[in-house]
Amino acid sequence: MLFTLHVVAIGTVIGVTAHFAFSLGKKDGLRIARREQELKTKKEDPPKIESQ
C-alpha cells in the first residue's frame, strides 16, 4: 500500500512538472513563431514613400 502511494505521488509530480514545462515551451514557441511572422511580413512590405 505504501509503495503504491509513493508510485502515484511520484507519477503525479512528474506529470505536473511535464505539463508545466510543456506549457512554458509552447508559449515560447508561439512567441518565436509570431516574431518570425512579423519579420517576414516586414521584409515583404516595401517601404511606402509619402508624397508631399
C-alpha positions in Angstrom: 0.0 0.0 0.0 2.8 2.5 0.9 4.7 1.6 -2.2 1.6 2.2 -4.4 1.1 5.6 -2.7 4.7 6.6 -3.5 4.4 5.4 -7.1 1.3 7.5 -7.5 2.8 10.5 -5.8 6.0 10.4 -7.9 3.9 10.0 -11.1 1.8 13.0 -10.2 4.9 15.1 -9.6 6.4 14.1 -12.9 3.1 14.7 -14.7 2.6 18.2 -13.2 6.2 19.1 -14.0 6.0 17.9 -17.6 2.7 19.8 -18.1 4.2 23.0 -16.7 7.4 22.7 -18.8 5.3 21.9 -21.9 3.2 25.0 -21.3 6.2 27.2 -21.0 7.8 25.7 -24.1 4.6 26.2 -26.1 4.3 29.8 -25.1 7.9 30.4 -26.1 7.3 28.6 -29.4 4.3 30.7 -30.2 6.1 33.9 -29.3 9.0 33.0 -31.6 6.7 32.0 -34.4 4.8 35.2 -34.1 8.0 37.2 -34.1 9.3 35.4 -37.2 6.0 36.1 -39.0 6.2 39.8 -38.1 9.8 39.9 -39.5 8.7 38.1 -42.6 5.8 40.4 -43.2 8.0 43.4 -42.6 10.5 42.2 -45.3 7.8 41.6 -47.8 6.2 45.1 -47.5 8.2 47.7 -49.4 8.6 51.0 -47.6 5.9 53.4 -48.6 7.0 56.8 -49.9 4.7 59.6 -48.9 4.3 62.4 -51.4 4.3 66.0 -50.1 
